[in-house]
């Protein structure tokens, strides 16, 4: 009976030593990188995280055609987190994000979906008052309206509208809110 106990104790000791050796071994996981959000337009801020790199290793982040858009330093476990702002690229669609370890040369990649920026869509119309046929010498008031019904911002909007040939513009009679108005008496060659 004593021999069996010794054998069992030896088996337990061997298993324990094997388990301790396993814990001491470094297991290299494949490097990973992730971005959040993983889709958006130019100018948004993105968080990039990664792991599986060497401890205290410098990481360089590339975004499509933009090399070294961000850098990071891994922690004691080979993980990192940093942010960068999405920069213009030659086209929208799938953009590759690379994270490269400067010591290990390890590279991890992920993808970001670069969306088209929102576009303005202008709606323009005008009204004349009084409506209907006008008599000679009568004053007509044209009111121009425009509205951005798109999702993007419209900047530097230029509207050009000609009045009928039979009419004459009354100097300084035009007004508008947050607008600059120019008028031409010669078909657009010069403006006042």
mmCIF file of the C-alpha atoms, coordinates in Angstrom:
data_MODEL
# 
_entry.id   MODEL 
# 
loop_
_atom_site.group_PDB 
_atom_site.id 
_atom_site.type_symbol 
_atom_site.label_atom_id 
_atom_site.label_alt_id 
_atom_site.label_comp_id 
_atom_site.label_asym_id 
_atom_site.label_entity_id 
_atom_site.label_seq_id 
_atom_site.pdbx_PDB_ins_code 
_atom_site.Cartn_x 
_atom_site.Cartn_y 
_atom_site.Cartn_z 
_atom_site.occupancy 
_atom_site.B_iso_or_equiv 
_atom_site.pdbx_formal_charge 
_atom_site.auth_seq_id 
_atom_site.auth_comp_id 
_atom_site.auth_asym_id 
_atom_site.auth_atom_id 
_atom_site.pdbx_PDB_model_num 
ATOM 1   C CA . UNK A 1 1   ? 0.000   0.000   0.000   1.00 0.00 ? 1   UNK A CA 1 
ATOM 2   C CA . UNK A 1 2   ? 2.831   2.353   0.775   1.00 0.00 ? 2   UNK A CA 1 
ATOM 3   C CA . UNK A 1 3   ? 4.283   2.023   -2.695  1.00 0.00 ? 3   UNK A CA 1 
ATOM 4   C CA . UNK A 1 4   ? 1.022   3.051   -4.303  1.00 0.00 ? 4   UNK A CA 1 
ATOM 5   C CA . UNK A 1 5   ? 0.851   6.200   -2.185  1.00 0.00 ? 5   UNK A CA 1 
ATOM 6   C CA . UNK A 1 6   ? 4.356   7.158   -3.123  1.00 0.00 ? 6   UNK A CA 1 
ATOM 7   C CA . UNK A 1 7   ? 3.581   6.598   -6.742  1.00 0.00 ? 7   UNK A CA 1 
ATOM 8   C CA . UNK A 1 8   ? 0.477   8.755   -6.496  1.00 0.00 ? 8   UNK A CA 1 
ATOM 9   C CA . UNK A 1 9   ? 2.417   11.499  -4.733  1.00 0.00 ? 9   UNK A CA 1 
ATOM 10  C CA . UNK A 1 10  ? 5.011   11.364  -7.471  1.00 0.00 ? 10  UNK A CA 1 
ATOM 11  C CA . UNK A 1 11  ? 2.288   11.673  -10.129 1.00 0.00 ? 11  UNK A CA 1 
ATOM 12  C CA . UNK A 1 12  ? 0.806   14.688  -8.339  1.00 0.00 ? 12  UNK A CA 1 
ATOM 13  C CA . UNK A 1 13  ? 4.219   16.324  -8.065  1.00 0.00 ? 13  UNK A CA 1 
ATOM 14  C CA . UNK A 1 14  ? 4.923   15.698  -11.755 1.00 0.00 ? 14  UNK A CA 1 
ATOM 15  C CA . UNK A 1 15  ? 1.564   17.151  -12.741 1.00 0.00 ? 15  UNK A CA 1 
ATOM 16  C CA . UNK A 1 16  ? 2.175   20.184  -10.533 1.00 0.00 ? 16  UNK A CA 1 
ATOM 17  C CA . UNK A 1 17  ? 5.626   20.778  -12.030 1.00 0.00 ? 17  UNK A CA 1 
ATOM 18  C CA . UNK A 1 18  ? 4.196   20.447  -15.542 1.00 0.00 ? 18  UNK A CA 1 
ATOM 19  C CA . UNK A 1 19  ? 1.445   22.965  -14.695 1.00 0.00 ? 19  UNK A CA 1 
ATOM 20  C CA . UNK A 1 20  ? 3.974   25.454  -13.252 1.00 0.00 ? 20  UNK A CA 1 
ATOM 21  C CA . UNK A 1 21  ? 6.167   25.150  -16.353 1.00 0.00 ? 21  UNK A CA 1 
ATOM 22  C CA . UNK A 1 22  ? 3.140   25.785  -18.546 1.00 0.00 ? 22  UNK A CA 1 
ATOM 23  C CA . UNK A 1 23  ? 2.276   28.931  -16.605 1.00 0.00 ? 23  UNK A CA 1 
ATOM 24  C CA . UNK A 1 24  ? 5.822   30.222  -16.966 1.00 0.00 ? 24  UNK A CA 1 
ATOM 25  C CA . UNK A 1 25  ? 5.821   29.797  -20.746 1.00 0.00 ? 25  UNK A CA 1 
ATOM 26  C CA . UNK A 1 26  ? 4.868   32.860  -22.750 1.00 0.00 ? 26  UNK A CA 1 
ATOM 27  C CA . UNK A 1 27  ? 2.088   32.149  -25.202 1.00 0.00 ? 27  UNK A CA 1 
ATOM 28  C CA . UNK A 1 28  ? 2.296   34.454  -28.204 1.00 0.00 ? 28  UNK A CA 1 
ATOM 29  C CA . UNK A 1 29  ? -1.176  35.334  -29.385 1.00 0.00 ? 29  UNK A CA 1 
ATOM 30  C CA . UNK A 1 30  ? -1.668  36.631  -32.901 1.00 0.00 ? 30  UNK A CA 1 
ATOM 31  C CA . UNK A 1 31  ? -1.615  40.442  -32.856 1.00 0.00 ? 31  UNK A CA 1 
ATOM 32  C CA . UNK A 1 32  ? -4.956  42.175  -33.235 1.00 0.00 ? 32  UNK A CA 1 
ATOM 33  C CA . UNK A 1 33  ? -6.074  45.727  -33.918 1.00 0.00 ? 33  UNK A CA 1 
ATOM 34  C CA . UNK A 1 34  ? -9.562  47.213  -33.847 1.00 0.00 ? 34  UNK A CA 1 
ATOM 35  C CA . UNK A 1 35  ? -11.091 50.635  -34.562 1.00 0.00 ? 35  UNK A CA 1 
ATOM 36  C CA . UNK A 1 36  ? -14.209 52.136  -33.047 1.00 0.00 ? 36  UNK A CA 1 
ATOM 37  C CA . UNK A 1 37  ? -16.303 53.271  -34.724 1.00 0.00 ? 37  UNK A CA 1 
ATOM 38  C CA . UNK A 1 38  ? -15.409 51.186  -37.785 1.00 0.00 ? 38  UNK A CA 1 
ATOM 39  C CA . UNK A 1 39  ? -17.193 53.512  -40.244 1.00 0.00 ? 39  UNK A CA 1 
ATOM 40  C CA . UNK A 1 40  ? -17.564 57.267  -40.652 1.00 0.00 ? 40  UNK A CA 1 
ATOM 41  C CA . UNK A 1 41  ? -16.630 60.378  -42.590 1.00 0.00 ? 41  UNK A CA 1 
ATOM 42  C CA . UNK A 1 42  ? -13.521 62.544  -42.751 1.00 0.00 ? 42  UNK A CA 1 
ATOM 43  C CA . UNK A 1 43  ? -12.868 64.458  -39.537 1.00 0.00 ? 43  UNK A CA 1 
ATOM 44  C CA . UNK A 1 44  ? -14.342 62.044  -37.000 1.00 0.00 ? 44  UNK A CA 1 
ATOM 45  C CA . UNK A 1 45  ? -12.245 60.782  -34.104 1.00 0.00 ? 45  UNK A CA 1 
ATOM 46  C CA . UNK A 1 46  ? -11.501 57.044  -33.969 1.00 0.00 ? 46  UNK A CA 1 
ATOM 47  C CA . UNK A 1 47  ? -10.224 54.926  -31.081 1.00 0.00 ? 47  UNK A CA 1 
ATOM 48  C CA . UNK A 1 48  ? -7.751  52.245  -32.136 1.00 0.00 ? 48  UNK A CA 1 
ATOM 49  C CA . UNK A 1 49  ? -6.888  49.401  -29.757 1.00 0.00 ? 49  UNK A CA 1 
ATOM 50  C CA . UNK A 1 50  ? -4.626  46.417  -30.155 1.00 0.00 ? 50  UNK A CA 1 
ATOM 51  C CA . UNK A 1 51  ? -2.939  43.527  -28.430 1.00 0.00 ? 51  UNK A CA 1 
ATOM 52  C CA . UNK A 1 52  ? -0.518  40.659  -28.946 1.00 0.00 ? 52  UNK A CA 1 
ATOM 53  C CA . UNK A 1 53  ? 2.526   42.914  -29.380 1.00 0.00 ? 53  UNK A CA 1 
ATOM 54  C CA . UNK A 1 54  ? 5.705   42.950  -27.285 1.00 0.00 ? 54  UNK A CA 1 
ATOM 55  C CA . UNK A 1 55  ? 5.546   44.655  -23.875 1.00 0.00 ? 55  UNK A CA 1 
ATOM 56  C CA . UNK A 1 56  ? 6.508   48.374  -23.881 1.00 0.00 ? 56  UNK A CA 1 
ATOM 57  C CA . UNK A 1 57  ? 6.809   48.377  -27.664 1.00 0.00 ? 57  UNK A CA 1 
ATOM 58  C CA . UNK A 1 58  ? 6.269   51.442  -29.828 1.00 0.00 ? 58  UNK A CA 1 
ATOM 59  C CA . UNK A 1 59  ? 3.371   51.041  -32.264 1.00 0.00 ? 59  UNK A CA 1 
ATOM 60  C CA . UNK A 1 60  ? 2.899   53.018  -35.489 1.00 0.00 ? 60  UNK A CA 1 
ATOM 61  C CA . UNK A 1 61  ? -0.631  53.317  -36.890 1.00 0.00 ? 61  UNK A CA 1 
ATOM 62  C CA . UNK A 1 62  ? -1.124  53.829  -40.648 1.00 0.00 ? 62  UNK A CA 1 
ATOM 63  C CA . UNK A 1 63  ? -4.507  54.767  -42.145 1.00 0.00 ? 63  UNK A CA 1 
ATOM 64  C CA . UNK A 1 64  ? -4.778  54.082  -45.883 1.00 0.00 ? 64  UNK A CA 1 
ATOM 65  C CA . UNK A 1 65  ? -2.435  56.510  -47.650 1.00 0.00 ? 65  UNK A CA 1 
ATOM 66  C CA . UNK A 1 66  ? -1.657  58.351  -44.403 1.00 0.00 ? 66  UNK A CA 1 
ATOM 67  C CA . UNK A 1 67  ? 1.477   56.871  -42.850 1.00 0.00 ? 67  UNK A CA 1 
ATOM 68  C CA . UNK A 1 68  ? 2.017   57.318  -39.120 1.00 0.00 ? 68  UNK A CA 1 
ATOM 69  C CA . UNK A 1 69  ? -1.373  58.865  -38.388 1.00 0.00 ? 69  UNK A CA 1 
ATOM 70  C CA . UNK A 1 70  ? -0.838  57.932  -34.725 1.00 0.00 ? 70  UNK A CA 1 
ATOM 71  C CA . UNK A 1 71  ? 1.639   56.257  -32.401 1.00 0.00 ? 71  UNK A CA 1 
ATOM 72  C CA . UNK A 1 72  ? 1.225   54.355  -29.154 1.00 0.00 ? 72  UNK A CA 1 
ATOM 73  C CA . UNK A 1 73  ? 3.241   52.465  -26.564 1.00 0.00 ? 73  UNK A CA 1 
ATOM 74  C CA . UNK A 1 74  ? 2.104   49.019  -25.444 1.00 0.00 ? 74  UNK A CA 1 
ATOM 75  C CA . UNK A 1 75  ? 1.666   48.184  -21.784 1.00 0.00 ? 75  UNK A CA 1 
ATOM 76  C CA . UNK A 1 76  ? 3.296   45.265  -19.929 1.00 0.00 ? 76  UNK A CA 1 
ATOM 77  C CA . UNK A 1 77  ? 0.847   42.888  -21.635 1.00 0.00 ? 77  UNK A CA 1 
ATOM 78  C CA . UNK A 1 78  ? 1.519   44.109  -25.200 1.00 0.00 ? 78  UNK A CA 1 
ATOM 79  C CA . UNK A 1 79  ? -1.768  46.033  -25.500 1.00 0.00 ? 79  UNK A CA 1 
ATOM 80  C CA . UNK A 1 80  ? -2.337  49.650  -26.547 1.00 0.00 ? 80  UNK A CA 1 
ATOM 81  C CA . UNK A 1 81  ? -5.056  52.225  -27.130 1.00 0.00 ? 81  UNK A CA 1 
ATOM 82  C CA . UNK A 1 82  ? -4.867  55.590  -28.904 1.00 0.00 ? 82  UNK A CA 1 
ATOM 83  C CA . UNK A 1 83  ? -7.008  57.911  -31.030 1.00 0.00 ? 83  UNK A CA 1 
ATOM 84  C CA . UNK A 1 84  ? -6.694  59.607  -34.396 1.00 0.00 ? 84  UNK A CA 1 
ATOM 85  C CA . UNK A 1 85  ? -8.812  61.760  -36.692 1.00 0.00 ? 85  UNK A CA 1 
ATOM 86  C CA . UNK A 1 86  ? -9.930  60.392  -40.068 1.00 0.00 ? 86  UNK A CA 1 
ATOM 87  C CA . UNK A 1 87  ? -8.020  62.129  -42.877 1.00 0.00 ? 87  UNK A CA 1 
ATOM 88  C CA . UNK A 1 88  ? -8.955  62.564  -46.553 1.00 0.00 ? 88  UNK A CA 1 
ATOM 89  C CA . UNK A 1 89  ? -8.164  59.563  -48.758 1.00 0.00 ? 89  UNK A CA 1 
ATOM 90  C CA . UNK A 1 90  ? -8.159  59.161  -52.571 1.00 0.00 ? 90  UNK A CA 1 
ATOM 91  C CA . UNK A 1 91  ? -11.599 57.542  -52.411 1.00 0.00 ? 91  UNK A CA 1 
ATOM 92  C CA . UNK A 1 92  ? -14.249 56.421  -49.986 1.00 0.00 ? 92  UNK A CA 1 
ATOM 93  C CA . UNK A 1 93  ? -14.920 52.778  -49.171 1.00 0.00 ? 93  UNK A CA 1 
ATOM 94  C CA . UNK A 1 94  ? -12.772 50.243  -47.341 1.00 0.00 ? 94  UNK A CA 1 
ATOM 95  C CA . UNK A 1 95  ? -9.558  51.709  -45.904 1.00 0.00 ? 95  UNK A CA 1 
ATOM 96  C CA . UNK A 1 96  ? -6.883  49.497  -44.310 1.00 0.00 ? 96  UNK A CA 1 
ATOM 97  C CA . UNK A 1 97  ? -5.646  50.361  -40.816 1.00 0.00 ? 97  UNK A CA 1 
ATOM 98  C CA . UNK A 1 98  ? -2.217  48.902  -39.942 1.00 0.00 ? 98  UNK A CA 1 
ATOM 99  C CA . UNK A 1 99  ? -0.628  48.705  -36.501 1.00 0.00 ? 99  UNK A CA 1 
ATOM 100 C CA . UNK A 1 100 ? 3.081   47.850  -36.633 1.00 0.00 ? 100 UNK A CA 1 
ATOM 101 C CA . UNK A 1 101 ? 5.325   47.031  -33.687 1.00 0.00 ? 101 UNK A CA 1 
ATOM 102 C CA . UNK A 1 102 ? 8.613   48.922  -33.987 1.00 0.00 ? 102 UNK A CA 1 
ATOM 103 C CA . UNK A 1 103 ? 10.633  46.278  -32.119 1.00 0.00 ? 103 UNK A CA 1 
ATOM 104 C CA . UNK A 1 104 ? 8.951   43.039  -33.164 1.00 0.00 ? 104 UNK A CA 1 
ATOM 105 C CA . UNK A 1 105 ? 7.956   44.103  -36.681 1.00 0.00 ? 105 UNK A CA 1 
ATOM 106 C CA . UNK A 1 106 ? 4.586   42.518  -35.925 1.00 0.00 ? 106 UNK A CA 1 
ATOM 107 C CA . UNK A 1 107 ? 1.750   43.890  -38.067 1.00 0.00 ? 107 UNK A CA 1 
ATOM 108 C CA . UNK A 1 108 ? -1.967  43.687  -37.364 1.00 0.00 ? 108 UNK A CA 1 
ATOM 109 C CA . UNK A 1 109 ? -4.608  45.040  -39.751 1.00 0.00 ? 109 UNK A CA 1 
ATOM 110 C CA . UNK A 1 110 ? -8.264  45.916  -39.689 1.00 0.00 ? 110 UNK A CA 1 
ATOM 111 C CA . UNK A 1 111 ? -10.606 47.881  -41.939 1.00 0.00 ? 111 UNK A CA 1 
ATOM 112 C CA . UNK A 1 112 ? -12.462 51.181  -41.689 1.00 0.00 ? 112 UNK A CA 1 
ATOM 113 C CA . UNK A 1 113 ? -15.378 52.057  -43.973 1.00 0.00 ? 113 UNK A CA 1 
ATOM 114 C CA . UNK A 1 114 ? -14.860 55.655  -45.133 1.00 0.00 ? 114 UNK A CA 1 
ATOM 115 C CA . UNK A 1 115 ? -18.289 57.048  -45.975 1.00 0.00 ? 115 UNK A CA 1 
ATOM 116 C CA . UNK A 1 116 ? -19.084 59.781  -48.472 1.00 0.00 ? 116 UNK A CA 1 
ATOM 117 C CA . UNK A 1 117 ? -19.626 63.100  -46.711 1.00 0.00 ? 117 UNK A CA 1 
ATOM 118 C CA . UNK A 1 118 ? -23.219 64.332  -46.539 1.00 0.00 ? 118 UNK A CA 1 
ATOM 119 C CA . UNK A 1 119 ? -24.137 66.392  -49.593 1.00 0.00 ? 119 UNK A CA 1 
ATOM 120 C CA . UNK A 1 120 ? -26.221 69.561  -49.767 1.00 0.00 ? 120 UNK A CA 1 
ATOM 121 C CA . UNK A 1 121 ? -29.239 69.573  -52.066 1.00 0.00 ? 121 UNK A CA 1 
ATOM 122 C CA . UNK A 1 122 ? -30.575 73.028  -52.852 1.00 0.00 ? 122 UNK A CA 1 
ATOM 123 C CA . UNK A 1 123 ? -34.176 73.715  -53.735 1.00 0.00 ? 123 UNK A CA 1 
ATOM 124 C CA . UNK A 1 124 ? -34.778 77.070  -55.461 1.00 0.00 ? 124 UNK A CA 1 
ATOM 125 C CA . UNK A 1 125 ? -37.934 78.843  -56.512 1.00 0.00 ? 125 UNK A CA 1 
ATOM 126 C CA . UNK A 1 126 ? -39.216 82.385  -56.993 1.00 0.00 ? 126 UNK A CA 1 
ATOM 127 C CA . UNK A 1 127 ? -42.499 84.225  -56.786 1.00 0.00 ? 127 UNK A CA 1 
ATOM 128 C CA . UNK A 1 128 ? -43.657 87.439  -58.441 1.00 0.00 ? 128 UNK A CA 1 
ATOM 129 C CA . UNK A 1 129 ? -46.128 89.864  -56.953 1.00 0.00 ? 129 UNK A CA 1 
ATOM 130 C CA . UNK A 1 130 ? -48.575 90.860  -58.184 1.00 0.00 ? 130 UNK A CA 1 
ATOM 131 C CA . UNK A 1 131 ? -49.096 87.687  -60.159 1.00 0.00 ? 131 UNK A CA 1 
ATOM 132 C CA . UNK A 1 132 ? -50.579 87.670  -63.618 1.00 0.00 ? 132 UNK A CA 1 
ATOM 133 C CA . UNK A 1 133 ? -50.113 90.176  -66.461 1.00 0.00 ? 133 UNK A CA 1 
ATOM 134 C CA . UNK A 1 134 ? -48.474 93.481  -65.489 1.00 0.00 ? 134 UNK A CA 1 
ATOM 135 C CA . UNK A 1 135 ? -49.301 96.905  -66.876 1.00 0.00 ? 135 UNK A CA 1 
ATOM 136 C CA . UNK A 1 136 ? -46.621 99.264  -68.150 1.00 0.00 ? 136 UNK A CA 1 
ATOM 137 C CA . UNK A 1 137 ? -45.028 101.244 -65.297 1.00 0.00 ? 137 UNK A CA 1 
ATOM 138 C CA . UNK A 1 138 ? -46.228 98.855  -62.569 1.00 0.00 ? 138 UNK A CA 1 
ATOM 139 C CA . UNK A 1 139 ? -43.756 97.632  -59.934 1.00 0.00 ? 139 UNK A CA 1 
ATOM 140 C CA . UNK A 1 140 ? -43.130 93.915  -59.671 1.00 0.00 ? 140 UNK A CA 1 
ATOM 141 C CA . UNK A 1 141 ? -41.565 92.259  -56.657 1.00 0.00 ? 141 UNK A CA 1 
ATOM 142 C CA . UNK A 1 142 ? -39.625 89.054  -57.226 1.00 0.00 ? 142 UNK A CA 1 
ATOM 143 C CA . UNK A 1 143 ? -38.937 86.988  -54.125 1.00 0.00 ? 143 UNK A CA 1 
ATOM 144 C CA . UNK A 1 144 ? -36.275 84.292  -54.403 1.00 0.00 ? 144 UNK A CA 1 
ATOM 145 C CA . UNK A 1 145 ? -36.283 81.341  -52.045 1.00 0.00 ? 145 UNK A CA 1 
ATOM 146 C CA . UNK A 1 146 ? -33.743 78.635  -51.533 1.00 0.00 ? 146 UNK A CA 1 
ATOM 147 C CA . UNK A 1 147 ? -33.585 75.812  -49.056 1.00 0.00 ? 147 UNK A CA 1 
ATOM 148 C CA . UNK A 1 148 ? -31.034 73.112  -48.373 1.00 0.00 ? 148 UNK A CA 1 
ATOM 149 C CA . UNK A 1 149 ? -33.029 69.881  -48.236 1.00 0.00 ? 149 UNK A CA 1 
ATOM 150 C CA . UNK A 1 150 ? -29.864 67.733  -48.250 1.00 0.00 ? 150 UNK A CA 1 
ATOM 151 C CA . UNK A 1 151 ? -27.978 66.449  -45.230 1.00 0.00 ? 151 UNK A CA 1 
ATOM 152 C CA . UNK A 1 152 ? -24.712 68.313  -45.923 1.00 0.00 ? 152 UNK A CA 1 
ATOM 153 C CA . UNK A 1 153 ? -23.922 71.956  -45.250 1.00 0.00 ? 153 UNK A CA 1 
ATOM 154 C CA . UNK A 1 154 ? -24.173 74.309  -48.234 1.00 0.00 ? 154 UNK A CA 1 
ATOM 155 C CA . UNK A 1 155 ? -21.527 77.035  -48.159 1.00 0.00 ? 155 UNK A CA 1 
ATOM 156 C CA . UNK A 1 156 ? -20.913 79.942  -50.524 1.00 0.00 ? 156 UNK A CA 1 
ATOM 157 C CA . UNK A 1 157 ? -24.224 79.564  -52.335 1.00 0.00 ? 157 UNK A CA 1 
ATOM 158 C CA . UNK A 1 158 ? -24.491 81.678  -55.488 1.00 0.00 ? 158 UNK A CA 1 
ATOM 159 C CA . UNK A 1 159 ? -27.914 82.142  -57.067 1.00 0.00 ? 159 UNK A CA 1 
ATOM 160 C CA . UNK A 1 160 ? -28.210 83.816  -60.443 1.00 0.00 ? 160 UNK A CA 1 
ATOM 161 C CA . UNK A 1 161 ? -31.616 84.877  -61.709 1.00 0.00 ? 161 UNK A CA 1 
ATOM 162 C CA . UNK A 1 162 ? -32.391 87.143  -64.629 1.00 0.00 ? 162 UNK A CA 1 
ATOM 163 C CA . UNK A 1 163 ? -35.430 89.407  -64.622 1.00 0.00 ? 163 UNK A CA 1 
ATOM 164 C CA . UNK A 1 164 ? -37.532 89.522  -67.790 1.00 0.00 ? 164 UNK A CA 1 
ATOM 165 C CA . UNK A 1 165 ? -36.178 91.662  -70.650 1.00 0.00 ? 165 UNK A CA 1 
ATOM 166 C CA . UNK A 1 166 ? -39.184 93.988  -70.477 1.00 0.00 ? 166 UNK A CA 1 
ATOM 167 C CA . UNK A 1 167 ? -38.378 94.988  -66.879 1.00 0.00 ? 167 UNK A CA 1 
ATOM 168 C CA . UNK A 1 168 ? -35.816 97.276  -65.255 1.00 0.00 ? 168 UNK A CA 1 
ATOM 169 C CA . UNK A 1 169 ? -34.092 96.728  -61.932 1.00 0.00 ? 169 UNK A CA 1 
ATOM 170 C CA . UNK A 1 170 ? -34.697 99.522  -59.404 1.00 0.00 ? 170 UNK A CA 1 
ATOM 171 C CA . UNK A 1 171 ? -31.305 100.356 -57.851 1.00 0.00 ? 171 UNK A CA 1 
ATOM 172 C CA . UNK A 1 172 ? -30.868 99.261  -54.203 1.00 0.00 ? 172 UNK A CA 1 
ATOM 173 C CA . UNK A 1 173 ? -34.332 97.704  -54.074 1.00 0.00 ? 173 UNK A CA 1 
ATOM 174 C CA . UNK A 1 174 ? -33.047 94.192  -53.325 1.00 0.00 ? 174 UNK A CA 1 
ATOM 175 C CA . UNK A 1 175 ? -32.579 93.009  -49.757 1.00 0.00 ? 175 UNK A CA 1 
ATOM 176 C CA . UNK A 1 176 ? -31.998 89.743  -47.985 1.00 0.00 ? 176 UNK A CA 1 
ATOM 177 C CA . UNK A 1 177 ? -30.995 88.208  -44.671 1.00 0.00 ? 177 UNK A CA 1 
ATOM 178 C CA . UNK A 1 178 ? -27.338 87.135  -44.379 1.00 0.00 ? 178 UNK A CA 1 
ATOM 179 C CA . UNK A 1 179 ? -26.820 87.711  -48.098 1.00 0.00 ? 179 UNK A CA 1 
ATOM 180 C CA . UNK A 1 180 ? -24.803 89.880  -50.412 1.00 0.00 ? 180 UNK A CA 1 
ATOM 181 C CA . UNK A 1 181 ? -26.731 90.970  -53.479 1.00 0.00 ? 181 UNK A CA 1 
ATOM 182 C CA . UNK A 1 182 ? -25.193 92.063  -56.770 1.00 0.00 ? 182 UNK A CA 1 
ATOM 183 C CA . UNK A 1 183 ? -27.124 93.145  -59.830 1.00 0.00 ? 183 UNK A CA 1 
ATOM 184 C CA . UNK A 1 184 ? -26.183 93.658  -63.452 1.00 0.00 ? 184 UNK A CA 1 
ATOM 185 C CA . UNK A 1 185 ? -27.688 96.048  -65.993 1.00 0.00 ? 185 UNK A CA 1 
ATOM 186 C CA . UNK A 1 186 ? -25.814 94.575  -68.947 1.00 0.00 ? 186 UNK A CA 1 
ATOM 187 C CA . UNK A 1 187 ? -26.636 90.870  -68.901 1.00 0.00 ? 187 UNK A CA 1 
ATOM 188 C CA . UNK A 1 188 ? -23.968 89.854  -66.407 1.00 0.00 ? 188 UNK A CA 1 
ATOM 189 C CA . UNK A 1 189 ? -20.927 91.593  -67.886 1.00 0.00 ? 189 UNK A CA 1 
ATOM 190 C CA . UNK A 1 190 ? -20.573 93.964  -64.923 1.00 0.00 ? 190 UNK A CA 1 
ATOM 191 C CA . UNK A 1 191 ? -22.213 93.956  -61.505 1.00 0.00 ? 191 UNK A CA 1 
ATOM 192 C CA . UNK A 1 192 ? -23.112 96.775  -59.111 1.00 0.00 ? 192 UNK A CA 1 
# 
